[in-house]
């Protein structure tokens, strides 16, 4: 599963990408079962994508890839 965040370009956009990624890691660490929906969820990759042209008003993007494990589906 991939989750994507678009962050508007500002002087602190890159810092915001790292802050969002860290906040997401902390929240996932507090509840790896996603509220009981899955058996576990683990971050497998974080990708920080800068705009193709800096300082032109395009957005930064943070892509977080998760591996979600679900064993034994209930009816």
Secondary structure, 3 states (H helix, E strand, C coil): CEEEEEEECCCCHHHHHHHHHHHHHHHHHHCCCCCCCCCEEEEEEEEEECCCCCCCCCEEEEEEEEEEECCCCCC
